[in-house]
Amino acid sequence: MSGMRRVRFHTGWAVPLALLASLPWWAGDQYQLHLAALIAAYWILVAGLNLVVGFTGQLSIGHVGLLAIGAYAFAIIAGRHELSPWIALASAGGIGGVCGLLLGLPSLRLPGFYFAMATMAFALIVSELILALGDLTGGGVGLSVPGFPEPFDTPQGYYLLLLGIAVVITWCAWNIARHPWGRALVAIRDNPVAAESVGVPVFRMKLVVFVASGVTAGVAGALFASLQSYITPDTFVFELGLFFFVCIIIGGRGSIAGPLVGTAILTALPELVAPLAKLGTLFYGLLLLAVVLLVPEGIGRLFEIVLERLRPRREASPVLEPHAGRLASAIRRQRDEA
């Protein structure tokens, strides 16, 4: 990457990041700040899920189960056992990774549709276990969730905490996507047989990425639970898992910025159509249909087209043609020397 391109790249990320970091000082009200924090919490999960769905091509629709596991792990460890929220946050991520490993080992060998059904069954099992283990999870009544200590005990501070973690997760996902690992994941998505024939460890890479998405889902669940301050089994409905999946489809597979924009749009959409709240599902369906029909590659492709048109065109390199006379004399010289 040349010096000028590097400057443009860092500027392109620094400006929106500065705007997001300054949001607590120019947001219209506390609800807008809460909505931005919710987008950040969702994106932490979607960023990991995007590596599974968008890059590896695995149709996981049950990550809401991993989100619930992370949320309840945080609530139990930090709330009932009164341990440090930071320990609870790390534990929620670790438990999410272990559950991702236990789910991925038997199910990642299944073909696409059956793998999707396995993840859906996992989400339903988690929901039933939350209700059955009432002594631990509170059952249908739910659990109260503690917050984080200073300076993250205010809406502004907690939003900045979520933003910081989301930026780190985004940076990690972007580095994976742009390095050989990302190209290997795309090769697995497009043609796993060809990928394996050139030495790509297909199952191992699928498992590693799925476990990583379990870690991000566990962390997202802990942060989401603390943001909500109270969780019940109804908080983690199966439709939420479909919501995460649709964010990636609308954003575009094989992209980082596209699913990020898709998460922001779909999370904010209920607020944008608040006067027509009863038709929220209709707007979700219309948006998904419009993207699938008009931009099958996702919203991220629109940004790429705009950037290509705004980017200055490179001047064509001059074509070098051989000098026929010099070439003939060089050939004769080699023959004479031989």
Secondary structure by P-SEA (a helix, b strand, c coil): ccaaaaaaaaaaaaaaaaaaaacccccccaaaaaaaaaaaaaaaaaaaaaaaccccccccccaaaaaaaaaaaaaaaaccccccaaaaaaaaaaaaaaaaaaaaaccccccaaaaaaaaaaaaaaaaaaaaaacccccccbbbbbbbbccccccaaaaaaaaaaaaaaaaaaaaaaaacaaaaaaaaaaacaaaaaaaccaaaaaaaaaaaaaaaaaaaaaaaaaaaacccccccccaaaaaaaaaaaaaaccccaaaaaaaaaaaaaccccccccccaaaaaaaaaaaaaaacccccaaaaaaaaaaaacccccccbbbbccaaaaaaaaaaaaaac
